[in-house]
Amino acid sequence: MATRLLGIDFGTGGAKACIIDDQGEVLAYAYREYPIFHHRPGWSEHDPETYWTATCEMIQQVLRDTQCLPQEIAGIAVSSALPSMVLVDDQNLPVAAATNLMDRRATEEVNIIRDLVGESLIEEVTANRIEDHPNLVNLYWYQRNKPQVYERIHKALTIDGFIVSRLTGEYTLNSSSAVFYGVAFDIRKGVFRDDILDSLQISPELIPRLCDSTDIVGEVSAEAARSTGLMAGTKVVGGQVDCNAGWIAGGAVEPGDMQLNLGTSGVLGVVHQNLDYLNSPDGLRMVNIPYTTSPRDTFAAVAVTTTGGQALRYLRDTFGEGEVDVERMLKVSSYDLITLQARDIPPGSEGLLVLPYLMGERSPIWDTSARAVMFGLSLHHHRGHVFRAFMEGVAYALFDSYSVLKQTGLQINHPLIFNEGGAKSDVWRRIITDVFGIPTAMLKGRTGAPLGDAILAGVGVGVFDDFSVAKEWCKYREHLEPDEKNHEMYMEYFQLYKDIYSNVQGNFRDLQSIVRRHQTNN
């Protein structure tokens, strides 16, 4: 009997894959980074064929590294960072670049849809805000701005949905990802509202078939088997949004469990079963997602800062040429070199404060026009100060949302568990621990979302009875307690952080208007 399981995750900056056995041991892991394109202000895109190339390469690598026979793989599950959208024609070929969760081109469409459908109805149905630029908003942008592309669309897929379609030939959309289509998706009933789609003149035929995360949605085709090295007929399950996948890998399967991923975005989630929370004023300041373990009655209240780990990638790619050269020559992580410089700077960065809004901001301020601000820069500041100030700025952005979550009355279990991405930095973990003022710990192993996908695949194909194995397998290390003196100081800086945003909020909109006016004129 086949008992090995394959999980694949697509983030905004790269893809990961792993194979596990039926005891949860990670047998092999692969990663591929891919470029992010920002061709115009507010746009953020990928080449969608990169996803499939990365998929084939990673699967071949993990099969080779484990010396695993294709027939030993019992099931596959895929996740992706959302909102993301891949538009394909009836031959399953992309008709446009893929948009990712940082894309904010459709600001005008947000306002039009708000007037057409009604903001209160959207929030009542979806338990989410339209400002998150869900896929139906971006699809509407194509309808209005690229009609020649829109006419060619056969299906509007997520990244994970695109990969599942390439593996199986089936167009599907799992329940945890469907919420990121927004506008017309009823989060409680798990269906799309045809009347709302009609008001946008979007055909329901463009939306893939809905499924639950654990449903077996298809089998690996002969063509996909040739490209990947998998066995034709291998079962593929519905999949999930990447934050759910990461948190399941970290053992978050019970109400109150709280975990933090520092991938491209900084994503903080609390598992709960409080339906009243979904449409509460504070609930609508967060992102609300059906949770993979039981999507009809269990949810994740999710706080998101748009550029979490991406802030460090931006610093590396723009100002870290020296660190990248050292990485290339000595095989030392360029990110470790950056955070080492930040470690030598005192908490508070000696008066340098950053609003880390490089591509607008999501919870809790929901401001697509917001941009990064460096406040207090002086001649005594150097690179280490800038690096640390950005890391502290991301911590403030996350704490802003955590402060909202605390006042909702949701059960929150301590410690806060650091999961993926930049959380491997001991400097960043210490900063966040002291800003939040609560105990934290780090997940041992940290394979992250692809491990959660492999566990999902195991539940879907029957290798595991349920998700309780995730809690049994996970172990935590590097427990930290907050430094009260640092926390008190950080709270002073946090209040200033809030004041700075309030003072320049209107200027962000003015700047956006100027940029767009001259962009149009040119």
N, C-alpha and C positions, 0 to 999 in steps of 0.2 A: 504493500500500500504506500502510495506517495504521501509524504508528510512534510516536505520542505515547502517553504512559502516565500513568495517574491513580493516585495513592496517597492513602489516607485513614487517619488515625490518631486513636484516641480515648484520651485520657489521663483521669486522674481529675478534673482541673480544667478541661479543655477539649479541643477537637478541632482537627485541622489537616489540610489537604489541599494537594496540589501536582500540577502537570502538568510532566512532563519530556519532552525529545525523545530520540532514540536515541543522542545523544552525552552524555547525562547532564546537560544544561543545564536548570536549573529555570526554567521559563517563567512560572509564576505560583504564588502561595502564598496561602492563606487560613487564618484562625484564628477560632474562636468559643469564648469562655469560657462555662461553664455553672455553675449553683449546685450546691453539695454540701449535703445536708441531714443534720443530726445531731439527730434528733428525740428520741433517748434516749441515755444513756451507752453508748458502744460501738457505736452504729449509725452507718452512713454510707451514704447513698442518693443516687440521682439520679432525676429524672423520665425514664423511658426514651424518651418521645416527643421529648424534647429532642435525643436523638441523631439521630433522623431529620430533625428540623427543621434542625439544624446541617448535616447531610449535604447536604440539598437546597440550602441557602443557599451553602455553600462550593463545591459543584460548579458552581452557576450563576455564582458569582464568578470562579472560575479559568477557566471557559470564556469568560466575558466579557473578562477581563483579557488573555487570550492571543489573543482573537479566533479561537479554535480551533473548527473545525466539529466537531460531535458525531461524525461519521463518521471523523475523524482519530484518535480514541482507540482504540488497539488492545487495551487491557486495563486492568483495575482490580484492585487488591488493597487489603485493609483490615486494620488491626491494632488491638489495644486493650490497655489496662493490665489485668492479671489478678492475682488472681482477681476476676472481675466476673460478674454473672449477671442475665440478663433472662428472666423467665418469661412465656411467651405461651400463649394459647389456640389453638384450631384455626383461628381467623381471623387469626392472627398479631398479636393485640392483647395488650398487656401486662396481666397480671392482678395485678401488685403493683409497687411501686417497685423499681428496679434496685439491687442491692447492688454496692459497689465494694470495692477492695482494702483499704480502711481499716476495713471493717465487721468487728466482733468480737462480734456478738451471740450466736454459737452456742458459747459456751464449755462449756456443759453437754453439748451434743451431741458435742463433741470427746471428752469423757470417756466418754460412752456408747458411741460408735463404737469407741473404743480398747478397751473391754471386749468389745464384740460381735465385732469382727474380729480384734483382737490387734495391738498396736503393731508388733511385729516383722514380722508379715506385711505390714502396710501399708508399712513402710519397705523391705522386700525387694522388693515389687511396684512401688512408685511411685518409690523412691529419693528420697522427700521426706517431710516431717513433716506430720502431721495438724494441728499447731498453726497452720499457715498458713491455716486456714479455707478449704480448697478448696471448689469449688462443690457437691460431693456432701454436704459437711457442712452448708452453708447450705440445700441442698434438703431434707436430713433435718430441719433446724430447721422448715421450713415444714410438713413432714409431721406433726411433733409439736405445733407451736404454732399453725398456721394451716391446719387440715385443709380448711376451706371454700375456701381459695385453692389448696391442693395438688390438690384434686379437679379444678380447672379447667385445670391445667397440661397443655399438649400437648407443649411442648419447653422444655428449660432451656438457654438460649443464653448465649454470651459477648456482649459488646457488639458485637465485630466480626461474630460470627455473626448477631446480630440485624439488622445493617445489610445483610449479604449476603442474608439472607432477604427483606428489604424490596426489595432490588435485583432479586433473581432468583426469589423464591418457593421457594427451596431451603433446607432446614435442614441446615447442615453445621458440622463442627468440625475444624479443622486440627490436625496432630500436635503442633505446638509449644504450642498452647493447651489441648489435651486434658489435658496433665499438670496443669493447674490445676483439673481436676475432682477429682483426687486419689483416695485411698482404694482405688479399684478399677481405676485405669488403669495398665496394665503398660508402663512406660517403654521397655523393651527390645523388646517385641513390638508395641507400638503398638496395643493392643486393650484393651477393658474386660473385666474378669473377671466373668462372670455370677454365679459363686458368691458373690462379695463383694456384688454388687448385691442378690442374693437375701437375704442376711443382713440387709440394711438395708430390705428390702421396697420397693426402688426399681426400677421397671420399666425395662428397657433401652430401651423405646420413648420414654422422656423424653429420651434422649440423642440429639443430632443425628448424622447420618451422618458417619463419620470420613473424612478425606481428607488428602493431603499438601499442604504449603503451595503447591507449584507446580501442583497439579491444577487444571484448568479445571472449576469446580463448577456453572456456570450462565451464563446470559446475562441482560442487563438486560431486564426485562419492559416491555411497552407502558405499563403504569401507572406504573412507576418512571421510564420515559423522560419521561413527561409532567411528573412532579414535579421531575425533576432537570435536564432539558435534554439528557440523554445520548441516544444513539441506541439504540433497541430492538435487541437482538441483540449488543450489545457484551459481550465475554467478561469474566467475573469469575473470579479464581483463589482458591485456598483461604485465603490470608491467614496471619497469624502474630501471636505475642505482640509487644507494642510494643517491649520492650527489644531483642529480636532485630532488629526493623525499624530501630531507631535505630543499632544497632551495624553492621548491614550498610551503612547509609548512611555510616558512618564508616570503612568499609573493613575491618572485622573479619571476615575470611573464612578465616584460617589459625590453626592451633593456637598458643596462647600470646598471641594478640591480646587486649588488655585495654582496656576502655572504661568510662566513667562517665557516666551520665545523672543530672542533678539535676532531675527532674520533681517530681511530687507526692511520690513516694518517691525516695530516693537509691538508685540501682541500679548496682552494680559487677559487671561480667561478664568471665569469662575463657573463651575458646573452647578446647575440648580434645577428645581422642578416647580418654580413659582410662576404660574401662568399670569397672575395679576401684575407681576413685575414687568412683563413684556411691553405693555402700553402705558406704564407709569411715566411721568415726566422725566425722571432720572433714567428709567429703562431706555427711553428713546434717545438718550444722550450717548448710549453705547451701541454696539452692533449685537444683534440677537440671532443666534444660530441654533437650529435643531441639532442636538448632540447625537453622535453616531451610535451610542449604546442603546438609545431608545428615542428616536426622533419625534415621536408624537407627544411625549410627556417630559422629556428631559432636554434642557437647553444649556448653551454656554452664553453667559453675559461677557462680552468681549470688548476690551478697551484697545484702541489701536492708535499708535503714533506712526504716521505714514513713512517717515524715513528714520528708522531705528538703526539697525546695522548698516543700512544704506548710507547713513551719515559718515560712518568710518570708511566705507568703500569709496565714497566721494572724496574724502580727504586723502585716501591712499592714491586714487587714480589721478587726482588733480595736483596734489602737493607732495606726494610720497614717492617720487621717482627714485630717491636714494634708497628708501626701504625696499622698494621693488627690486632694485639692482642687487641689494644684499641677499634678498630672498632667492633670487636666481642663482647667485654664486654659492651661497652657503646653505641653501635649503632651510633657512630660518623664516618663519612666518612674518610677512610684512606687517600684518596686524599686531603680532606680538611686539614688534619693534616700535610700533606707534603707541601701544598701550604702556610699554615700558617708559616711554618719555612722559606719558600722562601720570604714571605712578609717582614720579619725582616731584610733582606739583602739589602744593597743599590743597586740602578740600576748600572749595570755593574759588579755585583758580586765581587766587590773589586779585579778586575783583573783576574777573572777566566772565560775562554771562552770555549765553547763547540761546536764542529761540531756534530750535532745530527744524524749522518748517521749510525744508528744501523743495518740497512739492505740495504745498498746502498742508492742511492738517485735518485729521478725522476727529475722533473723540478726544475731549468732550466739547471742543469749540466749533467743529464742523465749518471750517473756513478754507475754501479752495483758493482764495486769493492770498492767504498768508504765505510769507516767505521768510527765510532764515535771517536772523538779526544777530550781529555780534556787538555787544554793549559793554563799554568800559575798556576797550582796547587801548593799551598804553605802551610806551617804549620799553618798559621792563618786561613785557610779555614776549614769549618766544613760542616756537612750535609746540612744545609740550603743554603750554598753557592753552593753546587753541584746541589741541587734541582733547585735553581733559574737560575743557568748557563744553565741547560738543557732547561728550559722554555724560556730563552732568545735565546738560540741556535735555537729552533724551530721557534721563531719569526724572526730571521735573515734569516733562510731558506725560510720562506714564503715571507719576504720582497724582497729577491733576485728575486723571480718570479714576485712579484708585480711591481718591477722596470722595468722588461721587458714588462709587460702588459701596463704600463703607456706610454711607448714610441711607442706603436703600433698605437695610435690614436683611439682605441676603446672608445666609450662612457663609462664612469665610474661614476656611481651615488654615492654620499656620503649621509649618513654615511655608512661605512662598517658595515654590520650586522653580529653579532656573533650569531651562530645558535646552533649547537649541541656539545656534548662531553665536553672537557675541557674548553670550552668557559664559562661554569658556574663559573669558578674561577675568582674572581674580580682581583686577582693578575696577572693572565695571560692576562686578557683583558687590564689592565693598561700597561703591558709590550708591548703588540702588538700595542696598540694605540700610545705609545711614540716612538716605533721603526718605525712604518709606518708614523707617523707625520700627521695623518688625523683623522677627527671625527669618532667615532664608537658608536654603540648602540647595545643593547642585545634584542633578540626576547623574548617577554613575553610568558610564557607558555613552550616553548622549548620541545614540544613533539617530534618534529623533523621528521625524515623520515617516520615513520609509519603514521603520520598525512598526510604527502604529498601523501602517498600511498592511504589512505582512500579518500582523495580528488580526486585522479586519478580514483579510483573505482567509485566514484559518477559521474564523467564526463562520464566514460565509459558506465555505465548502465542507464544514463539519469536522475539521481537525480539532477545534476547540468548542466546548459547549457554549461559552459566553466570554465576555470581556474580563472576567475576574482574574484571568491569568496575568493580565497586564499589571494589576496591583501586586500580585504574588511575586512577579519577577523583578520589579523595579527596586533599586537600592539608592539611597541618598548619601551624599558625602559633603565634606567641607561646609558644615553647618556654621553660620555666622550669626552673631548677635549685634544689634545696632549700637554704635557709639553715640550715647545720648548727647554729648557735647557737640559732635558733628551734626547730629540730627537737628538740634536747636539752631545751629548756624545755618544749615541748609534751609530751614523753614523761613529764615529771614530772607535768604536769596530767592526762595520760591515765591514769596509775596512780591518781591521786586520783579521777578519773572512775569507774574500775573499782571502787575501794573504796567510793565513795558508793553505787553501785548495789548492791553486796553487802550494805551495811549497811541499806539500806531495802527490799530485795527482799521481805521478809516483810510489811513495812508496806503495800506496794502491794496485796497480797492482802487484808489486813485492811480497807483502804480500799474495795476493790471489794465486799467482803462487806457493809460498812455501807451503801454506796450502794444496793446491790440490795435489802437488807432494807427500807430506808425507802422505796425506790421501789415495792416491792410493797405496803407498808402504805398508801401514799398512793394 
